[in-house]
Amino acid sequence: MAAKGLRNAIAKAGRHIAEHPRIAPARLELADESIRFLTLTGYPYILVYDADRVPPLILRVLHGARDIPAVLRGIVL
């Protein structure tokens, strides 16, 4: 059941960012301005997506407790 809830939250967030690609903040210390970081409501996960793509492209789904800079280091976003 928890997996279905997470899947549904990701799908809902995907629809939301498709309508409003710039809704989430950029983190310029981590990536270019086009890369956005959306926290999933009710879950400890962050969607990392490219707001300049049409439709926006989800690049990663990361647990918020992870060391995000270390995870993203060396990855071309």
Contacts in CASP RR format, 6 or more apart in sequence:
PFRMAT RR
TARGET T0000
AUTHOR 0000-0000-0000
METHOD contacts of the structure
MODEL  1
MAAKGLRNAIAKAGRHIAEHPRIAPARLELADESIRFLTLTGYPYILVYD
ADRVPPLILRVLHGARDIPAVLRGIVL
6 40 0 8 1.000
6 43 0 8 1.000
6 45 0 8 1.000
9 40 0 8 1.000
9 41 0 8 1.000
9 42 0 8 1.000
9 43 0 8 1.000
9 45 0 8 1.000
10 40 0 8 1.000
10 45 0 8 1.000
10 47 0 8 1.000
10 58 0 8 1.000
10 61 0 8 1.000
13 38 0 8 1.000
13 40 0 8 1.000
13 47 0 8 1.000
14 47 0 8 1.000
14 56 0 8 1.000
14 58 0 8 1.000
16 23 0 8 1.000
17 23 0 8 1.000
17 24 0 8 1.000
17 36 0 8 1.000
17 38 0 8 1.000
17 47 0 8 1.000
17 49 0 8 1.000
17 51 0 8 1.000
17 56 0 8 1.000
17 58 0 8 1.000
18 55 0 8 1.000
18 56 0 8 1.000
21 36 0 8 1.000
21 51 0 8 1.000
21 52 0 8 1.000
21 56 0 8 1.000
22 36 0 8 1.000
22 51 0 8 1.000
23 36 0 8 1.000
23 38 0 8 1.000
24 36 0 8 1.000
24 37 0 8 1.000
24 38 0 8 1.000
24 39 0 8 1.000
24 47 0 8 1.000
24 49 0 8 1.000
24 51 0 8 1.000
25 36 0 8 1.000
25 37 0 8 1.000
26 32 0 8 1.000
26 33 0 8 1.000
26 34 0 8 1.000
26 35 0 8 1.000
26 36 0 8 1.000
26 37 0 8 1.000
27 35 0 8 1.000
27 37 0 8 1.000
29 69 0 8 1.000
30 37 0 8 1.000
30 68 0 8 1.000
30 69 0 8 1.000
30 72 0 8 1.000
31 48 0 8 1.000
31 72 0 8 1.000
31 77 0 8 1.000
32 77 0 8 1.000
34 50 0 8 1.000
34 51 0 8 1.000
34 52 0 8 1.000
35 48 0 8 1.000
35 49 0 8 1.000
35 50 0 8 1.000
35 51 0 8 1.000
35 59 0 8 1.000
35 77 0 8 1.000
36 48 0 8 1.000
36 49 0 8 1.000
36 50 0 8 1.000
36 51 0 8 1.000
36 56 0 8 1.000
37 46 0 8 1.000
37 47 0 8 1.000
37 48 0 8 1.000
37 68 0 8 1.000
38 46 0 8 1.000
38 47 0 8 1.000
38 49 0 8 1.000
39 45 0 8 1.000
39 46 0 8 1.000
39 64 0 8 1.000
40 46 0 8 1.000
40 47 0 8 1.000
44 63 0 8 1.000
44 64 0 8 1.000
44 65 0 8 1.000
45 61 0 8 1.000
45 62 0 8 1.000
45 63 0 8 1.000
45 64 0 8 1.000
46 61 0 8 1.000
46 62 0 8 1.000
46 63 0 8 1.000
46 64 0 8 1.000
46 68 0 8 1.000
47 58 0 8 1.000
47 60 0 8 1.000
47 61 0 8 1.000
48 58 0 8 1.000
48 59 0 8 1.000
48 60 0 8 1.000
48 61 0 8 1.000
48 62 0 8 1.000
48 72 0 8 1.000
48 77 0 8 1.000
49 56 0 8 1.000
49 57 0 8 1.000
49 58 0 8 1.000
49 59 0 8 1.000
50 56 0 8 1.000
50 57 0 8 1.000
50 59 0 8 1.000
50 77 0 8 1.000
59 77 0 8 1.000
60 71 0 8 1.000
60 72 0 8 1.000
62 68 0 8 1.000
62 71 0 8 1.000
END
